[in-house]
Amino acid sequence: MTADLRVLLDEGLLARGYAVEATQENPESFGSWYRDYVRGEKRVRLIWDGRDRWFVLQGGKKWHDLAIKRPADLSGDALDEFLAHADS
């Protein structure tokens, strides 16, 4: 389920004009990972927190949380609403 959501979230950010800038995988940390995206001067980070099992979208120069959701809460319109925080 989280692998499918990872693909959907990635595709959603790419569709919003973001490009992948960096990726960090941490399999020893409950499978956690993050991806940094850039669009012009705007940067966002998508995080999978494997220990607490939620997705975090961060933005800003000092990485602050824009949205936090559990996988079960990211279906239908909620997925698009989560990604819309990247543009705020």
VOLUM-892138 format. One record per residue: residue number from 0; residue in three letters; x, z, y of N, C-alpha, C in turn. Coordinates in nm, 3 decimals. Example, Ala and Ser with C-alpha at 12.3 -4.5 7.8 and 13.67 -1.06 7.14 Angstrom:
REM VOLUM-892138
@k 0; r ALA; n_px 1.319; n_pz 0.780; n_py -0.569; ca_px 1.230; ca_pz 0.780; ca_py -0.450; c_px 1.320; c_pz 0.780; c_py -0.330
@k 1; r SER; n_px 1.285; n_pz 0.708; n_py -0.225; ca_px 1.367; ca_pz 0.714; ca_py -0.106; c_px 1.290; c_pz 0.787; c_py 0.003
***
This chain:
REM VOLUM-892138
@k 0; r MET; n_px 0.082; n_pz 0.000; n_py -0.120; ca_px 0.000; ca_pz 0.000; ca_py 0.000; c_px 0.086; c_pz 0.000; c_py 0.127
@k 1; r THR; n_px 0.187; n_pz 0.088; n_py 0.133; ca_px 0.270; ca_pz 0.093; ca_py 0.253; c_px 0.354; c_pz -0.033; c_py 0.268
@k 2; r ALA; n_px 0.394; n_pz -0.096; n_py 0.157; ca_px 0.470; ca_pz -0.221; ca_py 0.167; c_px 0.383; c_pz -0.330; c_py 0.228
@k 3; r ASP; n_px 0.257; n_pz -0.337; n_py 0.188; ca_px 0.166; ca_pz -0.435; ca_py 0.246; c_px 0.144; c_pz -0.408; c_py 0.394
@k 4; r LEU; n_px 0.126; n_pz -0.281; n_py 0.429; ca_px 0.108; ca_pz -0.246; ca_py 0.570; c_px 0.232; c_pz -0.278; c_py 0.651
@k 5; r ARG; n_px 0.348; n_pz -0.257; n_py 0.593; ca_px 0.472; ca_pz -0.289; ca_py 0.663; c_px 0.475; c_pz -0.437; c_py 0.700
@k 6; r VAL; n_px 0.435; n_pz -0.521; n_py 0.608; ca_px 0.431; ca_pz -0.666; ca_py 0.634; c_px 0.328; c_pz -0.696; c_py 0.742
@k 7; r LEU; n_px 0.209; n_pz -0.637; n_py 0.733; ca_px 0.105; ca_pz -0.663; ca_py 0.833; c_px 0.147; c_pz -0.615; c_py 0.972
@k 8; r LEU; n_px 0.209; n_pz -0.498; n_py 0.979; ca_px 0.255; ca_pz -0.447; ca_py 1.108; c_px 0.366; c_pz -0.534; c_py 1.166
@k 9; r ASP; n_px 0.458; n_pz -0.576; n_py 1.081; ca_px 0.565; ca_pz -0.665; ca_py 1.124; c_px 0.508; c_pz -0.797; c_py 1.176
@k 10; r GLU; n_px 0.418; n_pz -0.857; n_py 1.098; ca_px 0.356; ca_pz -0.983; ca_py 1.140; c_px 0.279; c_pz -0.966; c_py 1.271
@k 11; r GLY; n_px 0.213; n_pz -0.851; n_py 1.286; ca_px 0.138; ca_pz -0.826; ca_py 1.409; c_px 0.227; c_pz -0.817; c_py 1.531
@k 12; r LEU; n_px 0.342; n_pz -0.752; n_py 1.518; ca_px 0.435; ca_pz -0.743; ca_py 1.630; c_px 0.498; c_pz -0.879; c_py 1.660
@k 13; r LEU; n_px 0.531; n_pz -0.954; n_py 1.556; ca_px 0.585; ca_pz -1.088; ca_py 1.577; c_px 0.483; c_pz -1.178; c_py 1.646
@k 14; r ALA; n_px 0.356; n_pz -1.166; n_py 1.608; ca_px 0.250; ca_pz -1.245; ca_py 1.670; c_px 0.232; c_pz -1.208; c_py 1.818
@k 15; r ARG; n_px 0.269; n_pz -1.086; n_py 1.855; ca_px 0.260; ca_pz -1.043; ca_py 1.995; c_px 0.384; c_pz -1.086; c_py 2.075
@k 16; r GLY; n_px 0.471; n_pz -1.160; n_py 2.012; ca_px 0.588; ca_pz -1.213; ca_py 2.083; c_px 0.714; c_pz -1.131; c_py 2.068
@k 17; r TYR; n_px 0.711; n_pz -1.028; n_py 1.986; ca_px 0.831; ca_pz -0.947; ca_py 1.963; c_px 0.920; c_pz -1.013; c_py 1.858
@k 18; r ALA; n_px 1.048; n_pz -0.990; n_py 1.868; ca_px 1.146; ca_pz -1.036; ca_py 1.768; c_px 1.217; c_pz -0.914; c_py 1.713
@k 19; r VAL; n_px 1.253; n_pz -0.919; n_py 1.587; ca_px 1.324; ca_pz -0.808; ca_py 1.524; c_px 1.465; c_pz -0.801; c_py 1.581
@k 20; r GLU; n_px 1.504; n_pz -0.683; n_py 1.627; ca_px 1.636; ca_pz -0.663; ca_py 1.686; c_px 1.728; c_pz -0.588; c_py 1.590
@k 21; r ALA; n_px 1.673; n_pz -0.491; n_py 1.516; ca_px 1.754; ca_pz -0.411; ca_py 1.423; c_px 1.663; c_pz -0.349; c_py 1.318
@k 22; r THR; n_px 1.722; n_pz -0.324; n_py 1.202; ca_px 1.650; ca_pz -0.260; ca_py 1.091; c_px 1.739; c_pz -0.154; c_py 1.030
@k 23; r GLN; n_px 1.681; n_pz -0.039; n_py 0.999; ca_px 1.754; ca_pz 0.069; ca_py 0.932; c_px 1.670; c_pz 0.118; c_py 0.816
@k 24; r GLU; n_px 1.726; n_pz 0.113; n_py 0.696; ca_px 1.660; ca_pz 0.163; ca_py 0.575; c_px 1.725; c_pz 0.295; c_py 0.536
@k 25; r ASN; n_px 1.644; n_pz 0.393; n_py 0.496; ca_px 1.695; ca_pz 0.523; ca_py 0.455; c_px 1.631; c_pz 0.563; c_py 0.322
@k 26; r PRO; n_px 1.668; n_pz 0.497; n_py 0.212; ca_px 1.605; ca_pz 0.528; ca_py 0.084; c_px 1.626; c_pz 0.673; c_py 0.038
@k 27; r GLU; n_px 1.737; n_pz 0.733; n_py 0.079; ca_px 1.764; ca_pz 0.872; ca_py 0.040; c_px 1.677; c_pz 0.970; c_py 0.118
@k 28; r SER; n_px 1.610; n_pz 0.922; n_py 0.220; ca_px 1.524; ca_pz 1.006; ca_py 0.302; c_px 1.376; c_pz 0.970; c_py 0.277
@k 29; r PHE; n_px 1.336; n_pz 0.983; n_py 0.152; ca_px 1.198; ca_pz 0.958; ca_py 0.110; c_px 1.155; c_pz 0.813; c_py 0.136
@k 30; r GLY; n_px 1.251; n_pz 0.722; n_py 0.142; ca_px 1.218; ca_pz 0.581; ca_py 0.165; c_px 1.185; c_pz 0.549; c_py 0.309
@k 31; r SER; n_px 1.224; n_pz 0.635; n_py 0.400; ca_px 1.196; ca_pz 0.611; ca_py 0.542; c_px 1.275; c_pz 0.491; c_py 0.593
@k 32; r TRP; n_px 1.224; n_pz 0.430; n_py 0.698; ca_px 1.290; ca_pz 0.315; ca_py 0.760; c_px 1.240; c_pz 0.300; c_py 0.903
@k 33; r TYR; n_px 1.311; n_pz 0.221; n_py 0.982; ca_px 1.259; ca_pz 0.181; ca_py 1.112; c_px 1.305; c_pz 0.040; c_py 1.143
@k 34; r ARG; n_px 1.231; n_pz -0.025; n_py 1.230; ca_px 1.265; ca_pz -0.158; ca_py 1.281; c_px 1.248; c_pz -0.157; c_py 1.431
@k 35; r ASP; n_px 1.347; n_pz -0.210; n_py 1.500; ca_px 1.340; ca_pz -0.225; ca_py 1.645; c_px 1.301; c_pz -0.368; c_py 1.677
@k 36; r TYR; n_px 1.211; n_pz -0.381; n_py 1.773; ca_px 1.162; ca_pz -0.512; ca_py 1.817; c_px 1.185; c_pz -0.524; c_py 1.967
@k 37; r VAL; n_px 1.206; n_pz -0.646; n_py 2.012; ca_px 1.227; ca_pz -0.671; ca_py 2.154; c_px 1.144; c_pz -0.791; c_py 2.198
@k 38; r ARG; n_px 1.092; n_pz -0.781; n_py 2.320; ca_px 1.021; ca_pz -0.891; ca_py 2.385; c_px 1.057; c_pz -0.883; c_py 2.532
@k 39; r GLY; n_px 1.148; n_pz -0.970; n_py 2.574; ca_px 1.199; ca_pz -0.962; ca_py 2.711; c_px 1.272; c_pz -0.830; c_py 2.730
@k 40; r GLU; n_px 1.230; n_pz -0.753; n_py 2.828; ca_px 1.291; ca_pz -0.622; ca_py 2.855; c_px 1.223; c_pz -0.510; c_py 2.777
@k 41; r LYS; n_px 1.113; n_pz -0.540; n_py 2.712; ca_px 1.036; ca_pz -0.437; ca_py 2.641; c_px 1.087; c_pz -0.421; c_py 2.498
@k 42; r ARG; n_px 1.104; n_pz -0.296; n_py 2.457; ca_px 1.148; ca_pz -0.265; ca_py 2.320; c_px 1.052; c_pz -0.166; c_py 2.258
@k 43; r VAL; n_px 1.023; n_pz -0.187; n_py 2.131; ca_px 0.943; ca_pz -0.092; ca_py 2.055; c_px 1.010; c_pz -0.069; c_py 1.920
@k 44; r ARG; n_px 0.979; n_pz 0.044; n_py 1.861; ca_px 1.034; ca_pz 0.079; ca_py 1.730; c_px 0.917; c_pz 0.115; c_py 1.638
@k 45; r LEU; n_px 0.915; n_pz 0.055; n_py 1.521; ca_px 0.817; ca_pz 0.087; ca_py 1.418; c_px 0.888; c_pz 0.169; c_py 1.312
@k 46; r ILE; n_px 0.836; n_pz 0.286; n_py 1.283; ca_px 0.898; ca_pz 0.380; ca_py 1.190; c_px 0.803; c_pz 0.408; c_py 1.075
@k 47; r TRP; n_px 0.857; n_pz 0.412; n_py 0.954; ca_px 0.784; ca_pz 0.468; ca_py 0.841; c_px 0.851; c_pz 0.600; c_py 0.808
@k 48; r ASP; n_px 0.778; n_pz 0.709; n_py 0.824; ca_px 0.827; ca_pz 0.843; ca_py 0.791; c_px 0.783; c_pz 0.871; c_py 0.648
@k 49; r GLY; n_px 0.873; n_pz 0.850; n_py 0.554; ca_px 0.840; ca_pz 0.863; ca_py 0.413; c_px 0.810; c_pz 1.006; c_py 0.370
@k 50; r ARG; n_px 0.869; n_pz 1.102; n_py 0.437; ca_px 0.843; ca_pz 1.242; ca_py 0.400; c_px 0.702; c_pz 1.283; c_py 0.438
@k 51; r ASP; n_px 0.664; n_pz 1.257; n_py 0.564; ca_px 0.531; ca_pz 1.296; ca_py 0.610; c_px 0.427; c_pz 1.187; c_py 0.589
@k 52; r ARG; n_px 0.472; n_pz 1.068; n_py 0.549; ca_px 0.387; ca_pz 0.955; ca_py 0.513; c_px 0.298; c_pz 0.907; c_py 0.628
@k 53; r TRP; n_px 0.363; n_pz 0.866; n_py 0.737; ca_px 0.289; ca_pz 0.805; ca_py 0.845; c_px 0.375; c_pz 0.701; c_py 0.915
@k 54; r PHE; n_px 0.306; n_pz 0.612; n_py 0.984; ca_px 0.372; ca_pz 0.511; ca_py 1.066; c_px 0.373; c_pz 0.562; c_py 1.209
@k 55; r VAL; n_px 0.485; n_pz 0.539; n_py 1.277; ca_px 0.500; ca_pz 0.579; ca_py 1.417; c_px 0.543; c_pz 0.455; c_py 1.495
@k 56; r LEU; n_px 0.479; n_pz 0.432; n_py 1.607; ca_px 0.518; ca_pz 0.326; ca_py 1.699; c_px 0.573; c_pz 0.394; c_py 1.823
@k 57; r GLN; n_px 0.698; n_pz 0.363; n_py 1.857; ca_px 0.762; ca_pz 0.425; ca_py 1.972; c_px 0.799; c_pz 0.318; c_py 2.074
@k 58; r GLY; n_px 0.813; n_pz 0.359; n_py 2.199; ca_px 0.854; ca_pz 0.269; ca_py 2.305; c_px 0.924; c_pz 0.345; c_py 2.415
@k 59; r GLY; n_px 0.966; n_pz 0.273; n_py 2.515; ca_px 1.032; ca_pz 0.335; ca_py 2.629; c_px 1.182; c_pz 0.341; c_py 2.613
@k 60; r LYS; n_px 1.248; n_pz 0.376; n_py 2.720; ca_px 1.395; ca_pz 0.382; ca_py 2.719; c_px 1.446; c_pz 0.500; c_py 2.637
@k 61; r LYS; n_px 1.367; n_pz 0.607; n_py 2.627; ca_px 1.409; ca_pz 0.725; ca_py 2.551; c_px 1.321; c_pz 0.745; c_py 2.429
@k 62; r TRP; n_px 1.268; n_pz 0.638; n_py 2.374; ca_px 1.183; ca_pz 0.641; ca_py 2.253; c_px 1.083; c_pz 0.756; c_py 2.255
@k 63; r HIS; n_px 0.967; n_pz 0.730; n_py 2.306; ca_px 0.858; ca_pz 0.828; ca_py 2.297; c_px 0.747; c_pz 0.769; c_py 2.210
@k 64; r ASP; n_px 0.672; n_pz 0.856; n_py 2.147; ca_px 0.566; ca_pz 0.812; ca_py 2.056; c_px 0.452; c_pz 0.746; c_py 2.133
@k 65; r LEU; n_px 0.415; n_pz 0.627; n_py 2.089; ca_px 0.301; ca_pz 0.557; ca_py 2.145; c_px 0.178; c_pz 0.574; c_py 2.056
@k 66; r ALA; n_px 0.200; n_pz 0.578; n_py 1.925; ca_px 0.091; ca_pz 0.594; ca_py 1.829; c_px 0.148; c_pz 0.642; c_py 1.696
@k 67; r ILE; n_px 0.069; n_pz 0.724; n_py 1.626; ca_px 0.105; ca_pz 0.774; ca_py 1.494; c_px -0.019; c_pz 0.764; c_py 1.406
@k 68; r LYS; n_px -0.003; n_pz 0.699; n_py 1.289; ca_px -0.118; ca_pz 0.683; ca_py 1.198; c_px -0.073; c_pz 0.694; c_py 1.054
@k 69; r ARG; n_px -0.158; n_pz 0.750; n_py 0.972; ca_px -0.138; ca_pz 0.749; ca_py 0.827; c_px -0.183; c_pz 0.615; c_py 0.774
@k 70; r PRO; n_px -0.126; n_pz 0.570; n_py 0.662; ca_px -0.164; ca_pz 0.441; ca_py 0.606; c_px -0.314; c_pz 0.423; c_py 0.586
@k 71; r ALA; n_px -0.383; n_pz 0.527; n_py 0.541; ca_px -0.527; ca_pz 0.517; ca_py 0.517; c_px -0.606; c_pz 0.492; c_py 0.646
@k 72; r ASP; n_px -0.545; n_pz 0.523; n_py 0.761; ca_px -0.612; ca_pz 0.505; ca_py 0.890; c_px -0.579; c_pz 0.372; c_py 0.955
@k 73; r LEU; n_px -0.510; n_pz 0.284; n_py 0.884; ca_px -0.470; ca_pz 0.155; ca_py 0.940; c_px -0.537; c_pz 0.038; c_py 0.868
@k 74; r SER; n_px -0.668; n_pz 0.038; n_py 0.869; ca_px -0.740; ca_pz -0.074; ca_py 0.811; c_px -0.830; c_pz -0.136; c_py 0.916
@k 75; r GLY; n_px -0.860; n_pz -0.264; n_py 0.899; ca_px -0.950; ca_pz -0.333; ca_py 0.991; c_px -0.900; c_pz -0.330; c_py 1.134
@k 76; r ASP; n_px -0.990; n_pz -0.296; n_py 1.225; ca_px -0.959; ca_pz -0.294; ca_py 1.367; c_px -0.855; c_pz -0.188; c_py 1.404
@k 77; r ALA; n_px -0.843; n_pz -0.085; n_py 1.322; ca_px -0.747; ca_pz 0.022; ca_py 1.352; c_px -0.603; c_pz -0.030; c_py 1.351
@k 78; r LEU; n_px -0.576; n_pz -0.129; n_py 1.268; ca_px -0.442; ca_pz -0.188; ca_py 1.264; c_px -0.410; c_pz -0.254; c_py 1.398
@k 79; r ASP; n_px -0.504; n_pz -0.334; n_py 1.448; ca_px -0.483; ca_pz -0.401; ca_py 1.576; c_px -0.475; c_pz -0.301; c_py 1.691
@k 80; r GLU; n_px -0.557; n_pz -0.197; n_py 1.686; ca_px -0.553; ca_pz -0.093; ca_py 1.790; c_px -0.417; c_pz -0.022; c_py 1.790
@k 81; r PHE; n_px -0.362; n_pz 0.004; n_py 1.673; ca_px -0.231; ca_pz 0.067; ca_py 1.661; c_px -0.125; c_pz -0.022; c_py 1.727
@k 82; r LEU; n_px -0.128; n_pz -0.151; n_py 1.694; ca_px -0.028; ca_pz -0.244; ca_py 1.748; c_px -0.046; c_pz -0.267; c_py 1.898
@k 83; r ALA; n_px -0.168; n_pz -0.254; n_py 1.948; ca_px -0.194; ca_pz -0.274; ca_py 2.092; c_px -0.116; c_pz -0.173; c_py 2.176
@k 84; r HIS; n_px -0.079; n_pz -0.059; n_py 2.119; ca_px 0.000; ca_pz 0.040; ca_py 2.192; c_px 0.139; c_pz -0.016; c_py 2.228
@k 85; r ALA; n_px 0.185; n_pz -0.118; n_py 2.156; ca_px 0.314; ca_pz -0.178; ca_py 2.188; c_px 0.311; c_pz -0.245; c_py 2.324
@k 86; r ASP; n_px 0.194; n_pz -0.284; n_py 2.369; ca_px 0.181; ca_pz -0.353; ca_py 2.497; c_px 0.147; c_pz -0.260; c_py 2.613
@k 87; r SER; n_px 0.132; n_pz -0.130; n_py 2.582; ca_px 0.094; ca_pz -0.036; ca_py 2.688; c_px 0.213; c_pz 0.015; c_py 2.765
***
